[in-house]
Amino acid sequence: MFEGRSLTGATPALCIELRVSIALALAASCIASANVPLRLRGGAPLSWSKLIKLPDTIKEGYSTESKLEITKQSDINDGTTLKSTFTRTAADKISHVLKAISSYQGVDVEASIDGSGKIGAEARYKDIIPGGEISVSADLAGGQKIKDISTPVISGDYRNKDVAATVSVQGSSLDAAAVVELGEVQVGLSANYDADKGKLSEPSLAARYNGGKYTLSAVSSGIKGDDVLASYAQSLNDKLDVAGTFSTKGNKFSLGAAYKVDGDSSVRGKVNSDGVLNLGYSRQVTKGASVNAGFEVDTNDVDKRKFGLSLKLQ
């Protein structure tokens, strides 16, 4: 995502040492900054995907896609959610995705089909064991036969008090991740194993500290510390949130803020070290309708700008 470059005047070995030090320091500071002794409180460890997610102030609400989302509750199968999404992908082209979400005998089923005829399906069975669930998903490209269906992805999730673990298998590839919660601190580990090559990837490490009004997190893609992403998010008051991120890969950063204008509308903005500015606006028009607008411009070349407007109905 970022263009990498070495730290000025530093040797490669020194760069690695510095990056490892940053990763360890961030993780340690999460623990050290707790003003109460660590305690096992249980019940709310994040999944790995949520642990490494960027703050909403930086990540959400800036889409420049122009689209219409219509969500409808149907009586099919004693309750099925139907969602149609129309997206303008070019000046003269609109794509469409139809998604159906339902449940049958304890199994949650989600199926989708897009304009190209691609079909996707996922079945998830919850509480197969206490705290555990399993899911199977696959897709079939438009025009292909059943025998050409993609290799299914089989995933298992397990949660028990202060531990959340996930295992996903597709063919010979296995992904595994686990997150442990210790008081206000959450620490996670993720890795991939390729059975065909008999090779285990370099694991990724993550740590997050929840200080109530603020959160501090760090993610290292590999234990060498070549790519460390740190983020900070804080709620200054009931209306204003701020956040920032820093990546050692290319020394990139982003800064953002979100402001709640009133109970129905909010504005947000962010800028990164490449000079790209994003603005977002959202408004709840009625109980079942909301409008979102996103704008992006490269301040180094104002001709490079995007604008998108989306409407959600339910």
BELCOR-V606182 format. One record per pair of residues at least 6 apart in sequence whose C-alpha atoms are under 6 Angstrom apart, sorted by the first residue. I is the first residue (numbers start at 1). J is the second residue. If there is no record, write none. Layout:
((I & J) (I & J))
//
This chain:
((3 & 250) (4 & 249) (4 & 250) (5 & 250) (19 & 225) (20 & 225) (27 & 207) (30 & 209) (38 & 183) (39 & 182) (39 & 183) (40 & 182) (40 & 183) (41 & 183) (42 & 161) (42 & 162) (43 & 161) (45 & 162) (45 & 181) (47 & 164) (57 & 258) (58 & 256) (61 & 280) (62 & 280) (62 & 294) (63 & 294) (64 & 294) (64 & 307) (64 & 308) (65 & 308) (66 & 87) (66 & 88) (66 & 308) (66 & 309) (66 & 310) (67 & 86) (67 & 87) (67 & 310) (68 & 85) (68 & 86) (68 & 310) (68 & 311) (69 & 84) (69 & 85) (69 & 312) (70 & 83) (70 & 84) (70 & 313) (70 & 314) (71 & 82) (71 & 83) (71 & 314) (72 & 81) (72 & 82) (72 & 314) (73 & 80) (73 & 81) (74 & 80) (74 & 81) (80 & 101) (80 & 102) (81 & 100) (81 & 101) (82 & 99) (82 & 100) (83 & 98) (83 & 99) (84 & 97) (84 & 98) (85 & 96) (85 & 97) (86 & 95) (86 & 96) (87 & 94) (87 & 95) (88 & 94) (95 & 115) (96 & 114) (96 & 115) (97 & 113) (97 & 114) (98 & 112) (98 & 113) (99 & 111) (99 & 112) (100 & 110) (100 & 111) (101 & 109) (101 & 110) (102 & 108) (102 & 109) (103 & 109) (107 & 124) (107 & 125) (108 & 123) (108 & 124) (109 & 122) (109 & 123) (110 & 121) (110 & 122) (111 & 120) (111 & 121) (112 & 119) (112 & 120) (113 & 119) (116 & 142) (117 & 142) (118 & 140) (118 & 141) (118 & 142) (119 & 139) (119 & 140) (120 & 138) (120 & 139) (121 & 137) (121 & 138) (122 & 136) (122 & 137) (123 & 135) (123 & 136) (124 & 134) (124 & 135) (125 & 133) (125 & 134) (126 & 133) (127 & 133) (131 & 158) (131 & 159) (132 & 157) (132 & 158) (133 & 156) (133 & 157) (134 & 155) (134 & 156) (135 & 154) (135 & 155) (136 & 153) (136 & 154) (137 & 152) (137 & 153) (138 & 150) (138 & 152) (139 & 150) (140 & 149) (153 & 169) (153 & 170) (154 & 168) (154 & 169) (155 & 167) (155 & 168) (156 & 166) (156 & 167) (157 & 165) (157 & 166) (158 & 164) (158 & 165) (162 & 180) (162 & 181) (163 & 179) (163 & 180) (164 & 178) (164 & 179) (165 & 177) (165 & 178) (166 & 176) (166 & 177) (167 & 175) (167 & 176) (168 & 174) (168 & 175) (172 & 194) (172 & 195) (173 & 193) (173 & 194) (174 & 192) (174 & 193) (175 & 191) (175 & 192) (176 & 190) (176 & 191) (177 & 189) (177 & 190) (178 & 188) (178 & 189) (179 & 187) (179 & 188) (180 & 186) (180 & 187) (184 & 209) (184 & 210) (185 & 208) (185 & 209) (186 & 207) (186 & 208) (187 & 206) (187 & 207) (188 & 205) (188 & 206) (189 & 204) (189 & 205) (190 & 203) (190 & 204) (191 & 201) (191 & 203) (192 & 200) (192 & 201) (193 & 199) (193 & 200) (202 & 222) (203 & 222) (204 & 220) (204 & 221) (204 & 222) (205 & 219) (205 & 220) (206 & 218) (206 & 219) (207 & 217) (207 & 218) (208 & 216) (208 & 217) (209 & 215) (209 & 216) (213 & 234) (213 & 235) (214 & 233) (214 & 234) (215 & 232) (215 & 233) (216 & 231) (216 & 232) (217 & 230) (217 & 231) (218 & 229) (218 & 230) (219 & 228) (219 & 229) (220 & 227) (220 & 228) (221 & 227) (227 & 248) (227 & 249) (228 & 247) (228 & 248) (229 & 246) (229 & 247) (230 & 245) (230 & 246) (231 & 244) (231 & 245) (232 & 243) (232 & 244) (233 & 242) (233 & 243) (234 & 241) (234 & 242) (235 & 241) (239 & 259) (239 & 260) (240 & 258) (240 & 259) (241 & 257) (241 & 258) (242 & 256) (242 & 257) (243 & 255) (243 & 256) (244 & 254) (244 & 255) (245 & 253) (245 & 254) (246 & 252) (246 & 253) (252 & 273) (253 & 272) (253 & 273) (254 & 271) (254 & 272) (255 & 270) (255 & 271) (256 & 269) (256 & 270) (257 & 268) (257 & 269) (258 & 267) (258 & 268) (259 & 266) (259 & 267) (260 & 266) (264 & 283) (264 & 284) (265 & 282) (265 & 283) (266 & 281) (266 & 282) (267 & 280) (267 & 281) (268 & 279) (268 & 280) (269 & 278) (269 & 279) (270 & 277) (270 & 278) (271 & 277) (275 & 298) (275 & 299) (276 & 297) (276 & 298) (276 & 299) (277 & 296) (277 & 297) (278 & 295) (278 & 296) (279 & 294) (279 & 295) (280 & 293) (280 & 294) (281 & 292) (281 & 293) (282 & 291) (282 & 292) (283 & 290) (283 & 291) (284 & 290) (288 & 313) (288 & 314) (289 & 312) (289 & 313) (290 & 311) (290 & 312) (291 & 310) (291 & 311) (292 & 309) (292 & 310) (293 & 308) (293 & 309) (294 & 307) (294 & 308) (295 & 306) (295 & 307) (296 & 305) (296 & 306) (297 & 304) (297 & 305) (298 & 304))
//
